[in-house]
Amino acid sequence: MLAQTGKLELPPLQEVMGVLERYFDSYGRYMPLFDKGSFMKMTVDWYSEDGRKELISWAAINLVLAMTSRIVDDVPIEEPKLAQCISNVQSVTTELMAWSGDILGLQVLLGMVILFQGTTNPQLAIVLIGSAIRLAQSMGLPSTRASDDPDESAQLRRVFWIAYILDKDLALRAKAPYTQFDAETDLELPEQCGDDDMGILESCTGTIRFNYLRARSELAIIQGKVHNFLYSRTAQRLSQEQRAETKVRIEQLLSKWRSALPQELLRSDKLFQDFSTISVHLVMNMYNRYLECLYRIHGTFAFDETWIDRVRRYLSPAVIPTGDAGIDGRINQKEISSLPSAWSDCVEHSRLGLELSAFGRETEYSTW
């Protein structure tokens, strides 16, 4: 049976609380969109007989139920119960965008973005993130002066950086301008070692600790630079030499970011052995965003003469002789120009990406 209040329906409290515990013990720890304590209290209050059945609270509970099913349990988005939760949240989108009493409406919008960016058609996520960023800006989240309370300030920072990450992800994916500019925020990156362990991935043995939220925030900053390099009006006016210099600087930033990761995360065998399933999927998605940056900046130079010459040589009989039966002979390596200096790095990065993707979910499309 469902607990009914007018048109607002939710599963029984005991069932909901069990789902919330699983959410906050897994995905909710690594992408801390909500504060567990305040969310649990809000949920209990919503079910209480004398509690107010707030529409935004109802939407937030539906959202976390949907995120747990989709992200933690890997339920297809078309599954009826999951689809109903998502439909419930979508039904109050207008109210969410206009909500200014606290950041709950913003948090629900960002949760919707997370859900929809993993579908075959991420257009809704692209539209929603613009609205979410504007709402965050109107609330002053990009500023250190957003709150004087330390705990509230920490939560506001986390929500801002999650919004920032999603904004840069979707802008690069859509080849469209992002909404939050770096010059319009004075917030520091998430703390490397916070007291509350929010955003921290930890190995099953406890020997490896990694601040996932900070690493994603750092990568998002680089994603913004990649976007500017490829798609901004200013970049289109750069000379070939200036574009080449910019590409090198971005490569250096990406290399520095990757080298700062724990080496265990860059070995699929160690990753699968030492980390939980949800941690592996988070690292996989993060690494795919890193690879996306690499292939996008190099895609601009796909018609490099060295590469074209190397490919053309494979058409020459001097490189691959053809026998009487039409069967290709052995490749004459002496007639082929040497591989680019970064070829081994390219192979290493791509191999890890493929190994991680092989572990991916059949229902997850955000890889692409």
N, C-alpha and C positions, 0 to 999 in steps of 0.2 A: 504493500500500500504506500501511497505517497502522502506526505504531509502537505495539505492544501491550505492556501490563504488567498482567497479570491482566485486569480488566474496564476498566481505564483505557486509552483510546485517543486518539491525537492524530495529525494529519497529520505528514509528515516534517519534521524540524527546519528545513531550508532553506526550505520553503514557509511554515512558521509565522513564521520570522524576517522574511521579506519582508512578511507581513501586519502584523506588529508595527511594523515601520519605518513603514509607511504610516499606521498608527493614531497613533503618537507624533509624526509630522510634520504631522498635521492636527488631528483632534478632540482627541487626547490633549494637545496643547499648550494648547488654549483652555479645556478642562475637565480640568485636570491631576489626574485621579483617582489615577493611578499615577505613581511615579517611574520614568522610562525606564531608567536605569542598573540599578537594583535589579531591575526586572521582567525585563530582558534576561538578567541573570545568573541569576535564578531559573529562567528558561526553559531556558537552556543546562544548568544543573545537573540539571534534571528529566530531560533527555534523556541525560545522561552515564551510562555503564555502571555506575559505582559510586555514582551519585546516588540519593537517596531519592525515591521517587515519591509525594510528598505529595498527599493528596486535595485540599486547599485550593488548592495551586499548580495542579493539573490543572484545577480549576474556574475559576481566574483566567485561565488561558490560553484555555480555551473561551469565557469571557466576552468577552475582547478580540477573539477571532476573530469572535464574533457581533456585537459593537459595530461592528467595521470593516465587515462586510457590510451591516449595517442602516443605520448612520449615514453612513459614508463612501461606500459603493458603492450605497446606496439599494436594496438587495435586499429584496423583500417578506418579511415575517416568516414566511410559510408555506413559503418555499423550503426543500427538504429538508435541505441541509447546514446552513443557518442554524438551522432548527428543531431539528436534532440537537444543535448546540452549546448552544442554550438548554435543551433537555431535559437535557443532561449537567449543566449548572449547577444546574437545579432539583432534580436528583436528590440533591444534597448540601445542600439548604437548611437542614436541621436542623443539620448539622455547621457550616455557616457561622454560624448564629445562636449556636452555643455556643463558637465559636473565640475564644480569648483570648490566644493566643501572640503575636500581633502584630495589626496593623490590616488584614491581607490579607482576612480573612473579611468585615469591614465594607466594605471597598472593593468586593468582589464583590457584596455585597448592594446597594450603591448603584448599581453598574453594572446590576444587574437592574431596579432602579427606573427608571433612565434608559431602558432598553429597553421596559419594559411601560407606561410613561406615554404612549408614542406609539402605543398600540394602541386598537382600538375599545372595549375594556373595560379601563379602567385600575385596576380594583378590586384586582388583585394588587399593583400598585405602591403603592396606598394602604395596604395591609396591611404590605407589606415596609418602607416608610419608617418606620413606627412602631417596628418591631423594630430597624432600623438606627440610629435616633436613640437608642434605649435602650442599644444596644450601645456607641455612641460615648460616651454619658454614663458608662457603667460603666467605660470606659477612660480617662476624664478628659479627653477631647478638648475640651470647652468651656472648659477652664482653661488659662491661660498656663503653668501648672506641669506640663503634660503631659510635657514632655521638656526636658532641659538641653542636648541636642545641637542646635546651630543648624539644621543641614540637616534633621534629623528633625523638629524643631519646625515648620519651614516646611511640610513635607509634611503634618504633622498638621493644621495650620491650614487648608491647602487642602482637605483631606478634610472637615474640619468644615464649612467654608463651602459646599461642594458639597452636603453632607447638609442643611444649613440651607436652601439654595435649594430643594431638592426637597421638603422638609417644608412650606415655605410655599406652593409651587406647588400641591401636591396637597391641602393643607388648604382653600385657597380654592376649588379645583375641586370638592372633595367637600362643601363647606360643613360640614366637620367640624373639631374642634379640632386645632391643630398640637401637636407634642410638645416642641419646643425653645423655651423661653421666653427672651426677651432678658435678663431679670434673672438668669438662671442661667448666663451666660457673661461672661467678662471679656476675651475675645479681641478684638484690633483687627481692623478690616476688612483684606482683602488689600492689600498695599502697592501704591501707585499705580504705582511704577516699580521693580519688583524687579530683582535682578541676573540672574536666570535666565530672564526673559522668559516665565515661565509665566502663562497666562491672558491674554496680550497678543494682540489682533488687529492685524495690520499690513497696510497696503495693498500692492498689488503693486509700487508705486513706492517704498515705504518712507517716504513723506512723512506718512502718517497712522498713529499708534499709539494703541491704545485698550485699556484694561484691562477686558476683558469680564468676568472673574471678579469684579472689584470692583463693576462696575456691576450685575451680577446680584445680588450680595450686598446692595447698597444698595436695589435694587428689592424684594428679598425682605423686607427690614425694613419697607418700606411695605406690602407685601402682608399682612404680619402685622397692621398697623394697620387695613387695609381689612377683614380678617377679623373683628377685634375689633369694628369699627364695625357690621358687618352681622349677625354671628351670635353674638356673645358674650352671656351672660346680663346682664352689666352694661349693655351697649348698649341692651337692650330696656327698661331702666328709665329711659333718658334722656328728657327732654322734647323737644318738637319743636325748640325753640330750641337746646338743647344738641346735638341731632343735626345741625342746620344748621351750627353752629359747628365741629363735628368734621369734617363734610364739607368745609368750606372749608379747614381745616388740612391735610387729606389732599390736596386739590387743589393746595395750595401746595407740598407735598412732591413730588408727582408732576411739577408744572411745573418745580421746581428740578432734579429728577433729569433730566428730558428736556433742559433747557437746558444741562446739563453734558456732554451727548453731543457728539462731533464733528459738525458740521453736515453733513459728507459722508455720515454714516450716516442722515440724515433726508431724503436725496434718493435716490430709487430709481435714477436714471440713474447717479449717481456711485458708488453702492454696487455696482451690477452691473458697472460699468466697472473699478473700482479694487480690488475684493476677490475672493478665491477663492470658489468655490461653497459650501464648507462654512462660510466666514465669513458669507456672505449668509444661509444658513439659520439660523445661530446668532442673527444680528441680527433676523431675521424672528420667530423664536420669542420673543426677548426683547421685541420691540416688541408682539407679541400679548399678552404678559403685562401690559405697560403699559396697553394698550387695555382688557384685561379689568378691571383695577382701575378705570379710568374708567367703563366702562359699568355695573359693579356698584354703585359708589357713587351714580351717577345713577339707576340703576334703582329705588332706594329712593324717589326723588322723581318717579317716572314719572307720577303723577297730579297733577302741578302744575297749578293752575288756569289759569295763563297758556297752557300748552300745550293743555289741553283746550278752552279757549275758541277758540284759533287753529284747531284741527282742526274744531270745530263750525261755524265760519264758512264752511268750504269747502262745507257742505251748504246754505248759504243762496243763493237765487237772486240776491241782491244781489251776491254774490261771483262766482259762476259761473252766468250766465244760460243757460237751455236754450232752444234754438230750436224751431221747429215740427217739424223732422225728428228731434227728440230729441238733437241734437248739441250738446255743451257749447260755449258761447261763450268769449270771452276772460276771463281772470281779472281781476277788478277789485281791483288791489293796494291801493287806498285803503281798502277795507273790511276788510283783514286787519291784525291787530296786528303790530308789528315783531318781527323775529326776536330771540331772546335774545342778550345781549351776547357770549357765548362761541361763537356759532354758527359763525363763520368758523374758529375753532380746531378745533371739532368736525369740520368738513368736511375741514380740512387733515390732522388725525390719521387720520381714517377713510380718506381717499384714499391716504395712504402705506401704511396697513395693507392695503388692497385690492391695491395695486401689489405689495407684498411677498408677499402670499398667492398672487397669480397666478403667482409664481415658485416656489411651494411644490411639494413632492413629492406625487404622488397617493397614496403609501403612508403619508403622515404624518398622523396624526390628532390630535396634541397641540395643534394650532391651536385646536381646539374645546374 
